[in-house]
């Protein structure tokens, strides 16, 4: 198998930027628990608070609104379960979410549905992957006093479509309903302003924007107190107990600093790479579908994500063949018990199951180059041809 030469899975995780690696290395070798009162502890606390202030400033939040977590999954769980449990105390047991949320939102919702009899409204999306605002308004208006939380991601992690967050917040605000948004894919790629958005909670994570794996944050309005998932030392506003990971947080802040400072320049460069990839894929396979909102500008579609469906192919086969040629991307589907299953996102945008199973996501990042696009376009035609041939053999009586 060829060693990976073209990495196009930055939406899964992107390499750490040098500044983040340097920040981590600087603080990983120092002593001091940030909750300790001695000099070493105070020094560690100063690093954490300076990092908190930088992250807050870059995302339009107050420093006290940044609650550090182990990553996006924990932050989403804290928002979904924490607001659901707090809502139950107020007689609210209804959750409203979009049908294309990441599993870090959908799985906690399913858990609450199965274990605590929560009510859930799953709001559909259009062919572009944008939430059906009329259906959303109806779901909220049916019984607004019962709704504990609305959760709609800022931008989808598979097809890249940006959601109308302002409209979503406005509907909920009429009834005093908290709104959470998973902004993991949008952070560092779009100009996010937590205060201006009107959101009550927003999830970000480090490893999607050039920071380390293992640290993220829930931006949480200061007057709100979701029920904690964990109890212990009472760190992070008593919402998220646990020893504060100073080196990871310092590296997180360094990555945020780089990503936001370079955002416009990086977005323009990635948009050019994406456009070249889309043009090349369409030329190589005119039957390929470009999913999401391919003609929209980058303010309505993430510049670093391109999602395709190849009719007659199986994504897992394509993925293996491309990997053998040194191209890394994402299948965009899950495999349960050895049986390929289509991802919920292409199904939600209206693709039939066979077409959805032939979907691939290519995603760019700060280290992406023209050579990465060249590698995909060189390897893809043969991979598609072989995948279709294999699928034909399997389905022919």
N, C-alpha and C positions, 0 to 999 in steps of 0.2 A: 504494500500500500504506500502511496506517495505521501511524504510528509506534507502537512498543511502549508500551502503557499499563499492562499487567498482566504483570509478570515472575513466572512460576511455574516457574522452572528453577534454583532455588537449589541443588539437589543436584548440578548440573553445576558451577556456581560462584556464589558469593554476593558481593554488593558489599562492598568493604572498609569496615570500621567507621571512624569518624573518628579514633579513638585509634590504629589501625594506620597510617592515612595520615599522621598527625602524627609517629609514631615513624619511619616511613620517611623522611619529608621531613627530619626532624632529623638523621638519620645519613647520608643519601645525599650530603650536601654536605661531609662531613668526610673528611679524608684518614686513611690508616692501614690497612695490611693486618694483620689480626688475628694473623698469624704472625710479624710483624716485632717486633724487640726494642726499637725506639726508642719514644719517648713516645707518638707518634701510634698506633703499632701496639699498645702496651699499653692505650691508651684504647679502641681498637676491641675488643681481646680482653676487656676488662672488660664491655663491652656484651654481647658474645656470651655470656660465662659467666653474667652476671646473667639473660639471657634463657633460657639453658639451665636455670638453677635454677628459674625461674618455671614453665616448661613442665613440667619434671620434677615439681615439687610439685603442679601442677594435675592431673597424670595418674598420680600415685602411683608415681613412679619416682625413682631416684637420679639426680643430675645427670650422673654419668658414664655413665648408660645412654641418654642422648639423643644419637643420632648424626644430625646434620643432613644432609639430602639436597636435591636439587632439587625434590622433591615426592613424591607418593604412588607414582607409577609407578616411580621409581628405588628407593624404599624397598622396594617389593614385589619388584622384580627382585633387589635385594641379598639379601633374605631367601630367596627361592625358589632362585636360582642359588647364592648364597653357601652356604646350608646343604646344597644338593645336592652341590656340589663338595667341601665339607668332609666330608660323609657318605661320599662315594665313597672318600676316603682311609681311611675306617674300614670299608669293605666294605658300605656302605649305599647302595643306588641306587633306592629305592622312595619315591615321593611320594604322599601321601594328601591330596586336596583335595575340596571340595564342588563340585557341578555348577553352582552359581550364583555362583561367584567373578567378580569384575571381570576384564576382559581383561588388566589389569596383573598378575594372577596367572596366569590361564589361558594367556596367550601365552608367558610364560617357561617354564611347564610343558610346553607343546606344543613349544617350541624344544628343551628338554632331551630330550623324547621322540624328536624327529626327528633331532637331531644327536648325541646322546650315549647313545642307547638306554636312557634311564631307564625304569623301570617306574612306572606311574601307576594309582592307584585313584581313580576319580571317583565320589564318593558322592552318591546321589540325595537329593531332598528331598520333603516331602509337599506337599499342595495349598496349604498356607499358606506354603511356602518354607522350612520348617524342616528341618534335616538329619536323615536317617534314622539315629538313633543305633545301632540294631541292626546296620545294614549297616556303619556306621563301625567298630563294635567287631569285627565279623567281619573286615573288611579289615586292621585292625591285628593281630588275634590270629593271622591266617593265617601271618605270618612277621615278628614284631615286630623281630627283629634286622636286618631288611633296610630298615626304614623310616628315611629320612634326615630327613623333615620332614612334619608335618601342618600344613596351612594352611586355615583356615576363617574367613571374614570375620565381624566382630562383628555387623554388620547389613547387610542387602542394599541395594544402591544403587538398585534398581528397585522392588521391592515393599515394602521397609522392614522386613522380618521380622528380629527379633533372634535370634541363634543361642544355643544353650545352651553357652556357652564353658566354664563350670565343668565340665560333664560331659565335654566334648571334651578338656580339659586332663587331667582325672583318668584317663581311659583311656590317654592317651599317657604320663603320668607313671609308670604302673606298669612301663613298659618303657624309661624314660629317653629318650623320643623328643621332640625339640624341637617346640614348637608356635608357629606364627606366626598372627597375626590381622590382617587388613586392617580397621582401625577408622576409615577415612577418613570414612565417613558418620556413624558414631556419635559421633565426637569433637565435643564442644561441645553435643551433644544428649542424651547419656546420661552417668551418673556413672561414668567409666572409672577403674579403679585397677589399674595395671599390676602392681604387686607382689602385690596380693590375688588377681588373676586367675590367677596361676601361669604366665602366658604367658612364653615365652622371647624373643619378638619381637612388636612391634606397630607398625603403620604409621599415621601421622597426617599431615595436610597442612594448610597454612594457608588456602588459598583456599576451602575448604568451610565455614569457620567465621568468616569476616570478615577474613582476612588476605590477603596478596598472592599472586598466582600466582608459582611459581618456587621455593618453599621448602617443605620438609616434614621429617619425621624418622622414623627407625626407632628405636623404643625397644628396646634390646637388652641383655639381661642381661650384667653385667660380665664374667663368666667365659667367655662364648661369643665365638668368633672365626670368623664365616663368612668364606669366601674372598672378598676384595674383587673388585668388578667393574672398578675402575679403580686404577691405581697411579701414584704421583707424589710429592707432598710429604709424604704420611703423616698428613694431618690427620684429625680425627675418629676417634681410636683406631686409626689406620692402616687403618681399614675403608673410609673414603670420602675419598680424596684430592681436593684441589681447593681453590682460594682460598675462604675462608669469606665468605659473603655477609652481612656485618654489618647493612646496612640492612634486608634482607629478614627476617633472623632477629629483629631488634628489633621489626619490625612483626608478625611471627608471634607473638611473646610477648605483644604488646599485645592482639592479637585473641583469643588464648587466655584472657588475663586477663578480658576483657569477656565472652566467651562462657560461661566457666565460672561467673563471678560471677552472670550473669543467667540461667543455664540453667533453673532451675525456673520462673521467671516466664515466660521465653520459651516453654518447652515447653507450659505451660498455655495460653498465647495461641495458639500454632500448632495445638494440639490442637482448640481451638474453631473455628479457621478450617478445619481439615481436616474436622471433623465437619459443618460447614455445607456445604462443597463436596460431600462424599459424599452428604448428604441431597438436595442440589439436583440432582446428576447422576442419582441414582436416580429422582427425581421427573420429570426431563426425559426420561429414557430408561430405562424399567423393565427393558429387556433388558441394560443395561450390567452388566458383572461388576466387582466391587471385589476386586482381587487382594491376595494376602498374607494377613494375619490381621486383617481389618477390625474384628472385635469385641473383639480383645485390648486390654489397657490399654497405655499408652505405654511401660511397662517391657519389653513383648514386641514392640512395633512402634514404629518411629520416628514421632514426631508430625508431622514435617514432610513426609512423603511420602504421596501417594495415587496408586495405580496402577489404571487402569481398562482393560478391554477392551470394545470396541464391536463386537459381531458384525455382519458384513456390511460393515465399513468397512476402509479401508487407513489405517494410521497416518500415512503420509507425506501423504496427501490431507488428513486432518484437521489435521495440523500446519500445512500451507500455508494452509488456510482460516482457522484460528485466528490465525495470524500476520498475515494480511491484516486481521484485526479488532483487531490490537494486543495479542494474547495470546501470550505466549511460554511454551512448555512443551517436553517432550521426547517424541520419537516412541517411544523405548524399543526401537528396532530398528536394524539396520544395513542399509546398501544396498551390495551388492557387484555391481560391473559393471552398474549400472543396474537390477538386479533386486531388488525389495524382499524382504528376508528377515526372518523373525521373530527377535527376540532369543532368546538361549539361556535366559534366565530364565523367561519365561512358558511356554516349551516344557518346561522342567525341572519346573515346578509342575503340569504335566499338561494344559495347553491344547493344542488341535489347532492346526496351523499357520495356517489362515485366521483363527481367533479371535486367536491370538497376534499376527498381523500388524496387528490393529486395536487395539493397546494404546498408551495414552498415560500418561506420568508427569507429574503436577503436584506441584511441590515448593515449600515455603514457606521463608522465612528471616526474618532480623531486620527487614527493611524491608517485609515483607508486610502487607497491610491488608485490611479487609473489601471495599474497592473492587476488589481483585484477584479475589476470589471472585465479586463481582457481574459483572465483565467476562467471566469464564469462563462463568457460567451464562447470560448474555445471548447469547454468541456460539456456544455449543456446539450447541443444537438444530438450527440451520440447517446448521452444518458437518457434523453427523452425517447429516442428511437428504441433503445434497448428496453426501457421500462414499458413502452406500449407493446412491444413484441412479447414481453414476459406476461403482461396482463392478458393479452389475446390468447396466449397458450393456456393460461389458467382458466379462462372463462369459456373456451371453446369445448363443446361436448366431445 
